[in-house]
Amino acid sequence: MSRVYSFTLSLLLVLVVLGVGLYLGGHPSLLPTGARALFVEDSDYDRTRAALMESIRANYYRPVDDERLRRASLDAMVKSLGDRFSAYLPPREAQLFAQRVSGRFEGVGMSVQPDRKGLLVAEVFEKSPAERSGIRKGDVITRVDGRSIAGMATEAATALIKGPPDTSVRITFIPGGKGDTKTLTVGRARIEIPVAQGKVVRSGGGPPVGVVELTTFSEGAHGLLRREIDRVLGEGARGLVLDLRGNGGGLLSEAVLVSSLFVEDGLIVSTDGRTKSRREFEAEGDAIPGDIPVVVLVDGGSASASEIVTGALRDRGRATIVGQKTFGKGVFQEVEELPNGGALTLTVGEYFLPDGESIANKGIVPKVRARDVPRTARDEALPEALGAVRDLVDG
C-alpha cells in the first residue's frame, strides 16, 4: 500500500512540476531573472522589453493601461519600417479592415487617402451619414474622437472612424483642406457601397457617351461593371468614360478582370518582391469591341487597383487618360492574422505596368489635365472626359 501511495505521490509531483514549467515557459517574465536566463532562450532585446514594460507598470506616476502599452510596443515595431502602408491592427480594427473587400461596411460612408495632416476625403457616398453631415470631397480629417491621426497608417485611422450602426463618432476636419478646423458628430450606419453605376450622357449635340463609375475593387466588381457597360452600350452610347476618381483600390484579381473588359489578351500587370517570385497576370479575354473609344477619368484618390487598370489601358493603347495625377501606390500588402486576433498588413512587393514601369510614389500623369473643384455642385472634370471621348468617336 505504501508503495502505491509513494508512486501516486511521485506522479502527482511530476504533473505539478510539468504544469508549472509549461505555464512559466509561456510566461517567462514571471520567472526570476536568473531562472529565466537558465531555462528560457531569451535575447537581450526580449529581456530589455520585458524589463521596460514591468518598470513602466510598476513605477510610472500615473495608472497605465496594459493593453495600450502592449499595442504601443507592436505599433512601434511596424512604424520603424517607415512604410505608410504597413500597420499593426488590434483585434477590433482588424475586423473592420476585413470589410474593405466585401462591398459593405459599417461607418459613415466615405473613402479616404493618406494626407500629411491625417486623411483626405476622396469620395463621399450619396445619402450617407457623412454627406448628410456636410463632409465633402477635398476635406482633410485631422482628428477622430479628439485623437490626432496625423502620421497614423491609413488602415488604423479609418478603423477609428468605422464602427457599429447607431453609434456616432466625432470628426474634426479642415473644409476643403484650407482654413480653420470644424468638428461634427456623425452617426454610423451599415453602408452598402454602390460598386458600379452607369448612365448615358446626351448633350452638346455630340454623340451619346456612356459614363460608368467604379467605386471599389471588391469581390465581383468586374461583373457589376460589365453589366453597366452592356446597359449603356445597349442604350446607344458610342464611347465610354470609365470613372475611377476616388477609387482607392481593392483586390488585384478584380483589377485584372476589370482590365480584361477592355483588353482582350496580353500582359496587364506583374508583381515582384524581395521574398516573392515575379508573377505576370494576363488578360482573361471576352473584352468589349476594340473600336469603342474609352477614356479613363482619374484623380489623386485613384490608387492601387485603379492605377493598375489605368496603366494597363494606357500602355496597351486602349484608353486616353484624363484628370489629375493618380495617388502612386505601386506596392501591395499581405495581411497576416496574429495570435491575439489582430492583424499585420505588410508591404511585400511592387506592381509593374505592362511597359515595366513602377508607379510607386509617382503615380500616373493623365494626357489631358482636368480637375474637379472640391465643395462645388458642378463636376468640372467630367466635361473634359466627355469631350475627349467625343473627339475619338468623331475622329
C-alpha positions as CSV (number, residue, x, y, z in Angstrom):
1,M,0.0,0.0,0.0
2,S,2.8,2.4,0.9
3,R,4.5,1.6,-2.4
4,V,1.3,2.5,-4.4
5,Y,0.9,5.7,-2.3
6,S,4.6,6.7,-3.0
7,F,4.1,6.1,-6.7
8,T,0.9,8.1,-6.8
9,L,2.5,11.0,-4.9
10,S,5.5,11.0,-7.2
11,L,3.3,11.0,-10.2
12,L,1.3,14.0,-8.9
13,L,4.5,15.9,-8.1
14,V,5.8,15.3,-11.7
15,L,2.5,16.5,-13.1
16,V,2.6,19.7,-10.9
17,V,6.2,20.4,-11.9
18,L,5.3,19.8,-15.6
19,G,2.3,22.1,-15.4
20,V,4.2,24.9,-13.6
21,G,7.0,24.5,-16.2
22,L,4.6,24.8,-19.1
23,Y,3.0,27.8,-17.6
24,L,6.2,29.6,-16.9
25,G,7.5,28.7,-20.3
26,G,4.6,30.6,-21.8
27,H,5.1,33.5,-19.3
28,P,8.8,33.9,-19.0
29,S,8.5,37.4,-17.5
30,L,7.2,35.7,-14.3
31,L,10.5,33.8,-13.8
32,P,13.2,35.3,-11.7
33,T,16.0,36.8,-13.8
34,G,18.5,34.1,-13.0
35,A,16.0,31.3,-13.6
36,R,14.8,32.9,-16.9
37,A,18.4,33.0,-18.1
38,L,18.8,29.3,-17.3
39,F,15.5,27.9,-18.7
40,V,14.4,30.3,-21.4
41,E,16.2,31.1,-24.6
42,D,15.8,34.9,-24.3
43,S,17.6,37.6,-26.3
44,D,18.8,40.8,-24.8
45,Y,16.1,42.6,-26.6
46,D,13.3,40.4,-25.1
47,R,14.7,40.8,-21.6
48,T,15.0,44.5,-22.1
49,R,11.5,44.8,-23.5
50,A,10.1,42.9,-20.5
51,A,12.0,44.9,-18.0
52,L,10.9,48.1,-19.7
53,M,7.2,47.2,-19.6
54,E,7.5,45.9,-16.0
55,S,9.2,49.1,-14.8
56,I,6.6,51.4,-16.5
57,R,3.7,49.4,-15.0
58,A,5.3,49.4,-11.5
59,N,6.7,53.0,-11.3
60,Y,5.1,55.4,-13.8
61,Y,3.5,58.2,-11.8
62,R,0.0,57.6,-13.4
63,P,-2.0,54.5,-13.9
64,V,-1.0,52.5,-17.1
65,D,-3.3,50.6,-19.4
66,D,-1.5,47.3,-20.0
67,E,-3.3,46.7,-23.4
68,R,-2.4,50.2,-24.6
69,L,1.2,49.6,-23.6
70,R,1.4,46.3,-25.4
71,R,-0.2,47.9,-28.5
72,A,2.3,50.8,-28.5
73,S,5.1,48.2,-28.5
74,L,3.7,46.4,-31.5
75,D,2.8,49.7,-33.3
76,A,6.4,51.0,-32.8
77,M,7.9,47.8,-34.3
78,V,5.9,48.2,-37.6
79,K,6.3,52.0,-37.7
80,S,10.1,51.6,-37.6
81,L,9.9,50.3,-41.2
82,G,9.0,53.9,-42.3
83,D,6.3,52.5,-44.6
84,R,2.9,54.3,-44.6
85,F,1.1,51.2,-45.9
86,S,2.3,48.7,-43.3
87,A,0.4,48.7,-39.9
88,Y,-0.4,46.6,-36.9
89,L,-4.2,46.4,-36.4
90,P,-5.5,45.4,-33.0
91,P,-8.5,42.9,-33.0
92,R,-11.3,45.4,-33.4
93,E,-9.6,47.3,-36.2
94,A,-8.6,44.0,-37.9
95,Q,-12.3,43.0,-38.1
96,L,-13.2,46.4,-39.6
97,F,-10.3,46.2,-42.0
98,A,-11.6,42.9,-43.4
99,Q,-14.8,44.7,-44.6
100,R,-12.8,46.6,-47.2
101,V,-13.2,43.9,-49.9
102,S,-16.7,42.8,-49.0
103,G,-18.5,45.7,-50.8
104,R,-20.2,46.7,-47.5
105,F,-19.0,48.1,-44.2
106,E,-20.1,49.9,-41.1
107,G,-19.1,53.5,-40.9
108,V,-20.0,57.0,-42.1
109,G,-19.8,56.4,-45.9
110,M,-16.7,57.9,-47.5
111,S,-13.4,56.8,-49.0
112,V,-10.1,58.4,-48.0
113,Q,-6.5,58.6,-48.8
114,P,-3.4,59.5,-46.7
115,D,-2.6,63.1,-46.1
116,R,0.3,64.6,-44.0
117,K,-2.4,66.1,-41.7
118,G,-4.4,62.9,-41.5
119,L,-6.9,61.7,-44.1
120,L,-8.0,63.4,-47.3
121,V,-11.7,62.7,-48.2
122,A,-11.5,61.2,-51.7
123,E,-15.2,60.5,-52.1
124,V,-18.4,60.8,-50.1
125,F,-21.2,58.3,-50.9
126,E,-24.6,59.6,-51.8
127,K,-27.2,59.6,-48.9
128,S,-24.6,58.5,-46.4
129,P,-24.2,59.9,-42.9
130,A,-21.1,61.8,-44.0
131,E,-22.9,63.5,-46.8
132,R,-25.9,64.4,-44.6
133,S,-23.5,65.9,-42.0
134,G,-21.8,68.2,-44.5
135,I,-18.5,66.4,-45.1
136,R,-17.4,66.8,-48.7
137,K,-14.7,65.6,-51.1
138,G,-11.5,67.5,-50.5
139,D,-11.9,67.9,-46.8
140,V,-9.0,66.9,-44.6
141,I,-9.7,64.9,-41.4
142,T,-7.3,65.7,-38.6
143,R,-8.8,64.1,-35.5
144,V,-11.2,61.3,-34.6
145,D,-12.9,61.5,-31.2
146,G,-10.3,64.1,-30.3
147,R,-7.4,61.9,-31.2
148,S,-4.9,63.2,-33.7
149,I,-4.5,60.9,-36.8
150,A,-1.6,62.8,-38.3
151,G,1.1,60.2,-39.3
152,M,-1.1,57.3,-38.5
153,A,-1.4,54.4,-41.0
154,T,-4.5,54.8,-43.2
155,E,-5.9,51.4,-42.1
156,A,-5.6,52.3,-38.4
157,A,-7.0,55.8,-38.9
158,T,-10.1,54.6,-40.9
159,A,-10.7,51.9,-38.3
160,L,-11.2,54.6,-35.7
161,I,-13.9,56.2,-37.9
162,K,-15.7,52.9,-38.6
163,G,-17.9,51.3,-36.0
164,P,-21.3,49.6,-35.3
165,P,-24.5,51.2,-36.7
166,D,-26.4,53.5,-34.4
167,T,-23.2,54.8,-32.7
168,S,-21.5,58.1,-33.5
169,V,-18.0,59.5,-34.0
170,R,-16.6,63.0,-33.6
171,I,-14.7,64.0,-36.8
172,T,-12.5,67.1,-36.8
173,F,-11.7,68.3,-40.4
174,I,-10.4,71.2,-42.4
175,P,-13.1,72.1,-45.0
176,G,-11.5,71.9,-48.5
177,G,-8.1,71.4,-46.8
178,K,-7.7,75.1,-46.0
179,G,-8.6,77.3,-43.1
180,D,-9.9,76.6,-39.6
181,T,-11.0,73.2,-38.4
182,K,-14.6,72.1,-37.9
183,T,-15.9,69.3,-35.6
184,L,-19.0,67.3,-36.3
185,T,-20.6,64.4,-34.6
186,V,-21.5,61.9,-37.4
187,G,-23.7,58.8,-37.0
188,R,-22.6,55.5,-38.2
189,A,-24.7,53.1,-40.4
190,R,-24.4,49.9,-42.4
191,I,-23.1,51.2,-45.7
192,E,-23.8,49.4,-49.0
193,I,-21.1,50.7,-51.4
194,P,-22.5,51.5,-54.8
195,V,-19.9,49.4,-56.6
196,A,-20.8,50.3,-60.2
197,Q,-23.1,52.8,-61.7
198,G,-23.7,53.8,-65.3
199,K,-25.6,56.5,-67.3
200,V,-25.7,57.8,-70.9
201,V,-24.9,61.4,-71.4
202,R,-26.5,63.2,-74.4
203,S,-25.6,66.9,-74.5
204,G,-23.9,69.5,-76.7
205,G,-25.2,67.9,-79.9
206,G,-22.4,65.3,-79.8
207,P,-22.7,61.5,-79.9
208,P,-24.1,59.8,-76.8
209,V,-21.4,58.7,-74.3
210,G,-21.7,56.1,-71.5
211,V,-20.2,57.1,-68.1
212,V,-19.6,54.1,-65.9
213,E,-18.3,54.7,-62.4
214,L,-16.5,52.1,-60.3
215,T,-16.1,52.9,-56.7
216,T,-14.1,49.9,-55.3
217,F,-12.5,46.7,-56.5
218,S,-14.4,44.4,-54.1
219,E,-15.2,40.8,-55.0
220,G,-17.4,40.6,-58.1
221,A,-16.8,44.3,-59.1
222,H,-15.9,43.3,-62.7
223,G,-19.3,41.6,-63.2
224,L,-21.2,44.6,-61.9
225,L,-19.2,46.9,-64.1
226,R,-19.7,44.7,-67.2
227,R,-23.4,44.8,-66.6
228,E,-23.4,48.6,-66.5
229,I,-21.2,48.8,-69.6
230,D,-23.5,46.5,-71.6
231,R,-26.5,48.5,-70.5
232,V,-25.2,51.9,-71.6
233,L,-23.9,50.5,-74.9
234,G,-27.4,48.9,-75.4
235,E,-28.9,52.4,-74.9
236,G,-26.8,53.8,-77.7
237,A,-23.6,55.0,-76.2
238,R,-20.8,55.2,-78.8
239,G,-17.9,55.7,-76.4
240,L,-17.2,55.2,-72.7
241,V,-15.8,57.1,-69.7
242,L,-14.5,54.8,-67.0
243,D,-14.7,57.0,-63.9
244,L,-12.1,55.8,-61.3
245,R,-11.9,59.0,-59.3
246,G,-11.7,58.4,-55.5
247,N,-11.4,54.6,-56.1
248,G,-8.6,53.6,-53.6
249,G,-8.4,50.0,-55.0
250,G,-9.1,46.6,-53.6
251,L,-8.4,43.1,-55.0
252,L,-5.6,42.5,-57.5
253,S,-7.7,39.8,-59.1
254,E,-10.5,42.3,-59.8
255,A,-8.0,44.8,-61.3
256,V,-7.0,42.1,-63.8
257,L,-10.6,41.2,-64.6
258,V,-11.7,44.9,-65.0
259,S,-8.8,45.5,-67.3
260,S,-9.9,42.4,-69.3
261,L,-13.2,44.1,-70.0
262,F,-11.3,46.4,-72.3
263,V,-8.1,44.5,-73.3
264,E,-8.6,41.1,-75.0
265,D,-5.2,39.5,-74.4
266,G,-1.7,40.2,-73.2
267,L,0.0,41.4,-70.1
268,I,-1.9,43.5,-67.6
269,V,0.4,43.8,-64.6
270,S,3.3,42.0,-63.0
271,T,4.4,41.8,-59.4
272,D,7.8,41.3,-57.7
273,G,9.2,41.4,-54.2
274,R,12.2,40.5,-52.1
275,T,10.7,37.2,-51.0
276,K,8.0,36.9,-53.6
277,S,8.7,35.4,-57.0
278,R,7.9,37.5,-60.0
279,R,4.4,36.9,-61.4
280,E,2.7,38.1,-64.6
281,F,-1.0,38.5,-64.9
282,E,-2.6,38.2,-68.4
283,A,-5.9,39.5,-69.7
284,E,-8.8,37.0,-69.3
285,G,-10.5,37.7,-72.6
286,D,-14.1,38.5,-73.5
287,A,-13.4,42.2,-73.8
288,I,-15.8,44.7,-75.4
289,P,-15.2,45.5,-79.1
290,G,-11.9,47.3,-79.6
291,D,-13.4,50.0,-81.8
292,I,-15.4,51.5,-78.8
293,P,-13.4,54.6,-77.7
294,V,-12.5,54.6,-73.9
295,V,-11.4,57.4,-71.6
296,V,-10.3,56.7,-68.0
297,L,-11.0,59.5,-65.6
298,V,-8.8,59.7,-62.5
299,D,-7.7,61.9,-59.7
300,G,-5.4,61.9,-56.7
301,G,-7.7,59.4,-54.9
302,S,-7.3,56.8,-57.7
303,A,-4.9,54.3,-56.2
304,S,-3.6,50.7,-56.3
305,A,-6.0,48.6,-58.3
306,S,-7.3,51.8,-60.0
307,E,-3.8,52.6,-61.1
308,I,-3.3,49.0,-62.4
309,V,-6.3,49.4,-64.7
310,T,-5.4,52.9,-65.7
311,G,-1.8,51.9,-66.5
312,A,-2.8,48.8,-68.4
313,L,-5.3,50.5,-70.6
314,R,-2.8,53.3,-71.3
315,D,0.2,51.1,-72.0
316,R,-1.9,48.8,-74.2
317,G,-3.1,51.8,-76.3
318,R,-6.7,51.1,-75.3
319,A,-7.7,54.4,-73.5
320,T,-6.9,58.0,-73.1
321,I,-6.2,59.1,-69.5
322,V,-8.0,62.3,-68.3
323,G,-7.9,64.0,-64.9
324,Q,-5.3,64.5,-62.3
325,K,-2.2,62.5,-61.3
326,T,-3.1,59.3,-59.5
327,F,-2.0,58.6,-56.0
328,G,1.1,56.5,-56.7
329,K,0.5,53.4,-54.6
330,G,2.6,51.0,-56.7
331,V,3.1,48.5,-53.8
332,F,0.9,45.7,-52.4
333,Q,0.4,44.2,-49.0
334,E,-0.4,40.9,-47.4
335,V,-2.5,40.6,-44.3
336,E,-1.4,38.1,-41.6
337,E,-3.7,37.2,-38.7
338,L,-2.0,37.4,-35.3
339,P,-2.4,35.2,-32.3
340,N,-4.2,38.0,-30.3
341,G,-6.9,38.4,-33.0
342,G,-5.2,41.4,-34.5
343,A,-3.6,41.6,-37.9
344,L,-0.4,42.7,-39.6
345,T,-0.8,44.4,-43.0
346,L,2.7,44.4,-44.5
347,T,4.0,45.7,-47.8
348,V,5.7,42.7,-49.6
349,G,6.1,43.8,-53.2
350,E,5.6,46.2,-56.1
351,Y,3.3,46.4,-59.1
352,F,4.8,46.9,-62.6
353,L,2.7,48.1,-65.5
354,P,2.9,46.4,-69.0
355,D,5.8,48.6,-70.1
356,G,7.7,47.7,-67.0
357,E,7.1,51.0,-65.1
358,S,6.7,51.1,-61.3
359,I,4.3,53.8,-60.2
360,A,5.2,53.7,-56.6
361,N,5.4,57.3,-55.1
362,K,4.9,58.9,-58.6
363,G,1.5,57.9,-59.9
364,I,0.2,58.2,-63.5
365,V,0.0,61.6,-65.2
366,P,-3.0,62.0,-67.4
367,K,-2.6,63.0,-71.0
368,V,-5.5,65.5,-70.6
369,R,-5.5,67.5,-67.4
370,A,-8.9,68.1,-65.7
371,R,-9.7,69.0,-62.1
372,D,-13.0,68.8,-60.2
373,V,-13.0,71.8,-57.8
374,P,-13.8,70.5,-54.2
375,R,-17.1,71.5,-52.5
376,T,-18.8,72.8,-55.7
377,A,-22.0,71.5,-57.1
378,R,-20.6,71.2,-60.6
379,D,-18.3,68.4,-61.8
380,E,-15.7,70.4,-63.7
381,A,-13.6,67.3,-64.8
382,L,-16.3,65.2,-66.4
383,P,-17.0,67.5,-69.3
384,E,-13.3,67.2,-70.3
385,A,-13.5,63.4,-70.3
386,L,-16.7,63.5,-72.3
387,G,-15.1,65.9,-74.8
388,A,-12.1,63.6,-75.2
389,V,-14.3,60.6,-75.9
390,R,-16.4,62.5,-78.5
391,D,-13.2,63.6,-80.2
392,L,-12.2,59.9,-80.5
393,V,-15.7,59.0,-81.8
394,D,-15.7,61.8,-84.4
395,G,-12.1,61.1,-85.4
